[in-house]
Structure formats: C-alpha cells, structure tokens
Amino acid sequence: MIDDLWSQFREALGRARRVFVLGHSLHDPFLVDALRSVPPERLAVGIYGKDPQEMAAANGATLSVIEESFGSKVTVLPIVFGTEPSSVEAIRKWQQGTAGLSR
C-alpha cells in the first residue's frame, strides 16, 4: 500500500507545474528522491528566516540537504509566519517567475 502512495505522489509531481515544500526538514530520503524528479526551477523550499543569516542559523542542515540534493537552481524561500509580509511577497515572486513554464 505504501508503494502505491509513493507511486501516486511521483505521478503528481510529474504533472505539477510548481512544487512548494513547506514545513519539512527534508531528512526523508524517499521524499528527497521523489523531489529530485522535479526540475529545480519548478521547486521551492520554504525555510524559517527573514534573511540569509537567520535562515542559515536556523536551518543549516536543511540548507545542506537542499544544496546537495537539488543544486543551486532550486528556490529557497524565507518564511516567517504571522505578520511578516515579506514571506507572502517571496512566494508570490517565485510563483510569478514560474508562471510561464510549461509542463
């Protein structure tokens, strides 16, 4: 049954125009392997922080996984929940930048 779920997930990734990973440390090798099928320019990973220094301090291991697994073309989005408008703006900018990509 689990294999069927992963198979369906991989199929969904193949059809997706964009994939946004939010709230995951990426310490799941099966998930990372599945996400490798997504072209890096279509993939964004949201991590905690307002700026690169804060993101690095809070998410060093996750940033390493992102770089090692997906390279530098993946978009890393700073996310701070609550009243931080820059998080919404960063997501919107990535979304607009990927709008013209075809499947």
C-alpha positions in Angstrom: 0.0 0.0 0.0 2.8 2.4 0.8 4.4 1.8 -2.6 1.1 2.8 -4.2 1.1 6.1 -2.3 4.7 6.9 -3.4 3.8 6.0 -6.9 0.8 8.3 -6.9 2.9 11.0 -5.4 5.6 10.7 -8.1 2.9 10.8 -10.7 1.5 14.0 -9.2 5.0 15.5 -9.1 5.4 14.7 -12.8 2.2 16.7 -13.6 2.9 19.6 -11.3 3.8 23.0 -12.7 5.3 24.0 -9.4 6.2 22.2 -6.2 6.5 24.1 -2.9 7.8 22.2 0.1 6.8 23.8 3.3 7.5 22.7 6.9 9.7 19.7 6.2 13.3 19.2 7.1 14.0 17.0 4.0 15.5 14.3 6.2 13.3 11.7 4.5 15.4 10.0 1.7 12.2 8.8 -0.1 10.8 12.3 -0.2 14.1 13.8 -1.4 14.4 11.1 -4.0 10.9 11.8 -5.3 11.5 15.5 -5.4 14.6 15.1 -7.5 12.3 14.3 -10.4 11.1 17.9 -10.3 13.1 20.3 -12.5 14.9 22.6 -10.0 13.5 25.8 -11.5 10.0 24.5 -10.6 10.9 23.6 -7.0 10.8 25.9 -4.0 11.6 25.0 -0.4 10.3 27.3 2.4 12.5 27.6 5.4 12.3 29.7 8.5 14.0 33.0 8.5 13.8 36.6 7.3 17.3 36.9 5.8 20.1 34.5 4.8 21.9 34.7 8.1 18.8 33.8 10.1 17.9 31.1 7.6 21.4 29.6 7.9 21.4 29.7 11.7 18.0 28.0 12.0 18.2 25.7 9.0 21.9 24.7 8.4 21.2 21.0 7.9 18.2 21.6 5.7 20.1 24.0 3.5 22.9 21.4 3.1 20.3 18.8 2.0 18.8 21.3 -0.4 22.2 22.1 -2.0 23.4 18.5 -2.1 20.1 17.1 -3.4 18.9 19.8 -5.8 21.7 22.1 -6.6 21.6 25.9 -6.7 18.7 26.3 -9.1 16.1 25.4 -6.5 14.4 28.4 -4.9 14.8 28.8 -1.2 12.1 31.0 0.2 12.4 32.7 3.6 9.2 32.1 5.6 8.2 33.8 8.8 4.6 33.1 9.8 2.5 35.8 11.3 2.6 39.4 10.3 5.7 39.2 8.1 4.6 40.4 4.6 7.9 39.5 3.0 7.1 35.8 3.2 4.0 36.3 1.1 5.9 38.5 -1.3 8.7 35.9 -1.7 6.2 33.2 -2.5 4.3 35.5 -5.0 7.6 36.4 -6.7 8.5 32.7 -7.1 5.1 31.9 -8.4 5.2 34.7 -10.9 8.6 33.6 -12.1 7.4 30.1 -12.8 4.1 31.1 -14.4 5.4 30.8 -17.9 6.9 27.3 -17.5 5.2 24.6 -19.5 4.8 21.1 -18.1 
